[in-house]
Each structure stands twice: as C-alpha cells, then as structure tokens.
Amino acid sequence: MTSRFKILVASSSTCLVFVLLFGAMRGHSASPDDTYRHLAVYSEVLGHIKADYVEEPDMKSVTLGAVNGLLESIDPYASYLNADQYKQWLKAKDQHKAGVGLVLSKKFGYVGIVDAIPGGAGAKAGLGTTDVLETINGVATRDMPLAFAELLLEGEPGTTIEVGVLRFRKPEPQKITLTRAAIEYPAVTAKMLPDQVGLITVQSLEGTRVKDVAAKVEDLQKQGAKHLVLDLRHCATGAPETGTKLANLFLDKGLITYIEGQKVQRQDVSADAAADISRLPLAVIVNRGTAGGAEVAAAALLDDKRAEVIGERTYGDASVRKAITMDDGSAVILSVAKFYSPGGKAIQDNGVTPSVPVVETDQQATDDDGNPVTVEPQQKPGEDVLLKKAIEVVTKGKSNVASTAEPEKTKTPASGNSGMPMVTPVKPPQQQPQR
C-alpha cells in the first residue's frame, strides 16, 4: 500500500469516526460502551474493504458514502459539505438566486422531492412528492449533500438546468429541462362556498402569508361564514415558527408546539388569546405535500381539538437546523432540535396523521411508510374528494359523516417519511466528480 493511500485511509477514517461518534452520542441513552462497539464494527468493516475487496478501493468515495448514509439514516434534511462546498453554500445562501421551485430531502441516498411550489418550473413540469432526482446536470445525486443539490438548482433567471427524474412504475429516468426563475410563492386565496362555508387556501407560509390568512378569515366572517375550511395541501414552504402563528389565529389557549433537542432544553409555545380571531367550526385539509410550518399548525389544531384534519399523512419536516463546522473547513448541517405536536410526537419523524383519512386518488397512494399501494378510486374525474369531505365534516360533525378512510394496505419494508415510494430498480448512477 502506498504512503499516499495510507494517508488517505487514515484521514478518511478519522473523518468517519468523528461523524460516527457524533451520531452515536446523539442519543440520550447511548453509553460509552455502545459508542466504542459501533466504532469497532466500522473499523472491522474498513479492514475487510482494504484487505478483501476485489480491487483497491477509492477510500474517499467509501468515506463520503458512509458519511452521507449515516446522516440520512437519522435526518433526511442533513448534509455534509466539504470545505469548498461549504464556502459556496455560505456565499450563496443569502443571495436569493432564481430557482426551479422544488422543496427537497434525501431518500434512498438520492435527492427526493418533498413537493413542488405551485407555479414554479418544477410544478409546471409535473414534478411532485413521489419523484426522485437521480441526476442534476448530468451529475448523480447519489451521496450528493442535500444543501449542495439545492445550490446546484439555483442560478440566474432564464438559465436552464437538466434533471434526471425517477418515477414510480418508470424504471428509466426521464430527462427534464427546467428554466430557472424568481420564486413567487402563491398568494392566500379565499371564497365563500354553499352552506355558509368559507374556504381559505394556503400554499405557502412565506412572507406575510399568516397576516393574509387573518385578513381573509375576517373578510369571510363579515360575509356571513358560519364554518371555515383551511386548505394546506402542497403548503411545503414556511418556517415551523410561522406555523405556530397560523395555529394561534384559531386558538385562544393551549399548547401549540414545543421544541426540544439533545442540547436544546424544552421550549413550550402556547397560544396567545389576543391573537385568536375566529371561533367558527374549522376543518383542515392536508396531503403528502404538506410540510414545515403547515404541519406544525395542523398538528396543534388537531391535538388541541380545535379542528378535524382531513386528507393524507403529511410529509414530516419540522426542526431547527444548524451548520456545525469542522477543523478542515467542512461542515455538517443537521437538526439540533425538533418541533413536537401538543400530544408529544416529533413532527419530522411522524408527520401529521389526519383524524379523517382520505386518499387523494389523482396521485399515487402510499402506505404509512411511504411505499406505493393500489387503491380503488374514491372520486370522479375532476372531483375534489378531500374538500368535499372537509365540508361534510365541518358542517355536520365528524360523527355524522360516513367514513371514507383509506383502504387497508399491504405493508412492505419501511422506506422513511411518507410521500416517497420505494424506487426500484435504480440504474447505477455515474460517479459524482470531485469538487
């Protein structure tokens, strides 16, 4: 073994040991013995790779794969950035460049789509929650840091980028060209429906959207609304903290959420009676594209028994993330605290399970682990079955409405958060070039 290879092995081992130690010590119940046992397993595997693999391995690729696999196993929104990537990320994160309107997470080692922002290039191309990006401009996303993938999708307005997309039932990736544009988050809309039902549609919680919701609610009440439906489908943008303000519009008391982490003491967020603007009966609609602040709001309104939640289990994305730098200039971006529902469930791990589950059959249905399943159609073409059910529930009460729960599903091995199918087979991607 050359001296250069020995140095490479030693340096990569040190890096991976650091990350493994960090992950092992993350759990409150982890003991030193547990940590060293896990590290011993790693050392043994590394020894066999060096001694028994069919050819001399590229230890840099081995280490990168191990680091990214470790991070993804605990946090689908985590990233490991080398020194150059981290510098680029720091330089670009406040520049607000044009993009393609995709909200991302890691899935199966690749970059998966949480949802496409309505009106953005991704949404116009038909991309959605069950899709996986295999390549970005010809570069494989396998083991690509999530934060770096987000960086690659950004650029100057009018420029294009090609993505290779893996879709359910289509083993060969589709090549799609997207044109970057300034991201315009959908406005809050509202209208009166029959039976004095006011509908508020919220597809983003960025900017002043919560104030806009308040204005729409007050306007609907002036028009004579006696019931409200809050539609949070495809609302995947907006910080979790914004979701607490949205929930507070309909709550005069009670716990909205709490934040807690290994080194972050529990912080309760309770409703402020002064912020409550409506006590009308309320129903909330969600689907697999509901994430972030919208999930925090839905969980609070459900657990505090302020509203029934209709639809599909939400994606699962609500945490406090932090960039932790290392001595060599690289960084790990990961969750240091999570947002919890009033009932004590980590939203990032569990999403929000509706009290009235209904399948949106114009999309591929999935089970609780995100695996695709076959369901019988519950709606006619063009019919909004979730909205129809929400109106029934809010006007008649849940107990007086016939159940349209999701059909019984066949369980398959778990695949992580909801909204992402198991994608098989996957064509071996090309190796990511060194950056």
N, C-alpha and C positions, 0 to 999 in steps of 0.2 A: 504494500500500500504506500503510495507516495506521501511525502510530507504535506503536500497541499491537501490531499484527500483527508489525511488525519486531522488537519486543522479544520477543514470543512465539517467533518463529522463532529469534532469536539464543539465547535461553535454552534452548530445546529442542535446538538444535544442539549447544550446549555440553555439555548433559547426555549426549546420544547419543555425541558424540565421546569424552567421558570413558569411557563404557562400552565403546565400540568399541576404544579404546586399551587399556583394561584387558584385554579379551578377546584382542586381537592380541598383546599382550606376554606372555600367559599361557603360550604355547608356548615351550619351551626353544630351539627353532631359529629363532624369529621374529627378523628383523633390523629395524633402524630403517627401512630402505628398504621392507620388506614392510608395516610398520605404516602408513607415510605413503601408500603406494599404495592400501591398503584405505580409508584416510580420504578420499583423493582421489575414489575411486569413490562413497563416501557423499555427499560434497559435490556431485558432479555429479548424482547422482540427486535430491538435495534441490532443486537448482536447477531441474531439469526439472519436479518436482512443483509448485514455486511458479510457474513460468512457463507450463507447458503443460497442467496438469490442467484438466479441464472446468469446474471451479468452484474458488473459493477454499477450500483445504483446511484442515481443523482440525488444525493442527500439533501440538497436544497429543496427539491421538489417533494421529497418524502416529508421533510420538516414542515413545509408550507401546507401540505395536505393534512398532516396531523394537527397543526395549529388550527386551521380553519374547521376541520371536523370537530375538534374539541369545543370550539366556540359555538358552532352551530348546534351542537348537542344540548347546550344549556341556554342559548339565546339566539334565536333566528335573526336578530337585528344587530348582532355583534360583528365587529370587523377587526382584523389585524392588518395594519398598514405598515409597510417597510418605511424607512426614513424618507425616501424620495416621494413615495405615495402620500405620506403624511404631510409633507411640505406642500404638495399640490393641493391636498384636501384643505389645509388651513388657508391657503391663498384663495381658493375658490368658494369656500363655504359662505362668505358674506358678499359675494359679487352678484348673486341673484341673476344668473345667466338664463337664457332660454332653455327649455326642456321639451320632453315629449309627454309629460303628464302621467307618469307611472309611479305608483307607490310600491316599494319593493321590500322583500325579505328573502332570507336564504331558505332553500328547500332542496333536500337530497344532494347537497353540495353545489347546486346551481343557484341562479338568481330567479326567484319566483315573483309573481305579480300579486300583490295584495289587492289592488284594484287600479283601474284607470280613471283619472279625473275626467268627469263628464265635459265634453267639448274639446279635450286635448287630442294630440295626434294619436296617442295610444288608443283612446276610446274610439276615435274615428276609424282606426284600422281594425276594430273589433277585438282588441286585446282585453282580457279580463282575469278574474280571480283564479281560474283553473289553469292558466298558461304559465309556462316556464321559459325564460330566456336562456337558450343554450349558448348563443354567441352574441357579442356586440362588436360590430365592425370586423367580423372575422376572428375575433379573439374569444376563446372559450371562457365561459363564466365559471366552469368547474374550478373551485378553490379560489375564485376571484373575491377579494374583500367586497362586502356589500357597499361600503362607503365609496370604494373606488368605482364600482359599477354605476352608482348614482352619478359620480363625477363624469364618467365617460358619456353618459346620456345627455349631459349639458353642453351647451355651446352657443354660438352666435345665432340670432334669429335668421331663419331662412336656410340654414345649413341642414344637411340630411345625415342620417345615420342608419345603417342596416343592422337589423337584429334577426337572429335565427330563433324561431319560436317553436317549442314543443307543445303539442296539444293532445288532449285525450282522444284516443282512437286514431291518431295520426302519428305513427312512429317516426316518420321522416320530418325533420324540421322544415318549417316554412320560412322563406326569406321575405322579410317585410322591410320596406324603406319608410322611415318616419322623418318628417320635417320638423325641426325644432322651432318653437315659437314661445313668446312670452306666456307664462302660465296665467290663465284667467280662471279664478275659482268661481264656480257657479253661484249666482245670487240666490238668496232665500225667496221663495215664492209662496203665495197663499191664495186660496179661493174658497168660496162657500159651496158646499155640496148640499144635496137634498137632505131633509130631516134635520136642518139646522146644525149640520156638521161642518166645522171649519178645518181645512186641510192646510198644514204648513209643511213644505218640502225643503229639506236642508241637505245639500250635497257637499258641503264643506263648512268647517268651523274656523276657517282662517279669517284674519282681519276683524271686522266689526260684525261678523255674522250673528253673534249672540244678541247684540243690540237690535239687529234687523229682525230676528225672531220675535223679540219682545214687542217691537212695533207692529209686526204682522198679527200677533196674538191680540193685542189691544184693539186693532182695527177690526178683526173678526168678531170680537166681543161686542163692539159698537154696532156691527151689522146684525147682531142677534144670534150669534152662535151659541148653542147650548152644549155642544160636545166638541172636542178637539182631537185631531189625529196628527201626530208628529212623525213624518216620514223621514227616517235616517238611512235609507238604503243608499249604498255607494257613497257614504259620507266617511271617507278614509283620511281626510286631511284636517289638521287642527290638533293642537297640543292637548294632552289629557287634562291639563288645568282648565282649559276652555270648556271642557265637558262639565266641570263642576258648576260653572256659571250658567250653562244651559239648564242643567237639572234644577238649579236654585230658582229658576223662573216659575217652577211649578211646585216648589216645596217651601213650606213655612217653618219646618222643624225637621230634626232628624239628621243622622249621619249621611253624608253624600258619598264619601270615599275616605280611605286612609292610605298613606304612603309609608312603606317600611322596607328596609334592606338590612343586610348584614352589619353595615356600619352606619346606617341611617335609622335613627330612632323613629318610632311610630309617630306620624303626624296626622291627626284627625282633621277632616274638613267637614264642617257641619253647616246646615242650611241657615241662611240669614232671613228672618221673616220679612225684613224690609225689601228684599229682592224678589219676593213672590208676587207674581202679577195675575195669576189665574188659579181658580179652584174648580174649574169646569172638569167634568169627566174626561179622562185622557187615555188614548191608546198610542203606542209607539210601534212603528214598523222598522224592522232591521233585516239585513241579509248578510251573506258572506263577505260582501264588500264594505260592511260597516266596521270601522276600526278607529282606534285612538280616542279622542275626546268624545265622539258619539257613543262609544261603548261605555265610557265612564258614566255618561248621562243616563243611558238605557239601564245600566245595572242599578244605579241609585233609584230611579223611578220605579223599577220593578221590586227591588228588595224593600223599599220603604212603603210598598203597597199603594203607591200613588197612581200607577198606570199598569195596564196589561201590555206585555210586549209580544208582538205578532211577527212571525216570519221564521227565518233560519238562524242557526247559531252564528254569531259574529266571528270575525277573523281572529282577534286576540293580539292587541298591540297597545299596551299602556304601561310605560315605565319611564324612569329617569335615567338618561344615558350620559356617560361621561367618558372623555378621552383620557387614558392613562398612558403617559409617555414612559419610554424605557431609555436606558443609558446610551443605546446606539442610535437614538433619534426616531425609532419606530414607535408605534402606539397601538394600544388595544382600546377599541371603543365598545363598551358593553353597558348593560343595565346595572346600576348600583342600587336601585330601589324600584319596587313595583307598586302600581295602584291596585287597591283591593276594593271589591264590592262591599257594601254595608254588611252583607252576610259572611264576609271573610274569605272570598275566593279571589285569587290573583287573576286579574282580567287578562293579562298577557298569556297565562297558562291555560285558561278555561274559556275565554271569550264570554259571551252572554248567551245563555240558553233561553229562548222565548218561553213565556208561560202558555202561549198558544202557538205551537209549531205548525208552520205551513210551508210546503215546498214551492219554490218559485220554479215552475217546470219549463220555463223558457231557457233555463240554464241546466248544466249537468249537475244532477243531485249528488251529494256526498253523504257519507255516514259521519258519526261524531268524531272520527279520526281523520276525516278529510279524504277518505277513499271513495271512488265513484261507485254509484249503485244505480240500479234501474228502478224507476217508479212509474206507476200508472199516472197518466195526465189528470190533473185536478182542475184544469181550466180550459176554456175555449180559446182559440187563437185571438190574441188581442185583449183578452180579459185580464184585468189586474186582480188576481185572486187574493193577494195579500191586503190590498186596500179594501176590497170587498169584505174580507173577514174582519179587518180592523173597524170598519163602520158598524158591522153587526155587533161586535164586542162592546164598543163604546156606547152604542145606543140601547142595547138590550141587556148587557151584562154578560160576563163570561159563562155563567151557569146556565143561561138561557139560549146559548148558541151551540148548535150541533158541532161536534169535534171534526176537524179536518187535519188531524195530526199526521205527521209524516208516516208513510207505510213502514212496516217492520223491515229492517235492513239486515243483510248478511254481513257479519263482521269479518274484516280481513286485517292483516297485520297493520299496526298503527303507523301513521305517516306524519304525525305532527299536528300543527294547527289545522283547524277546519278551513275549508275553502280551497284546498290544494289536493289534487288527486295523486295517486301513485303513478308515476310516469314511467312506463316500461313498454318495449325495450328502449334503451337510450343508446344512440350511436356513439362510439368512442370519440370524444371531442379532441380537437387539436390542442397541443400543449400551449399554455399561456406564455408568451415571451417574457423574458426577464425585463423588469422595469427598474 
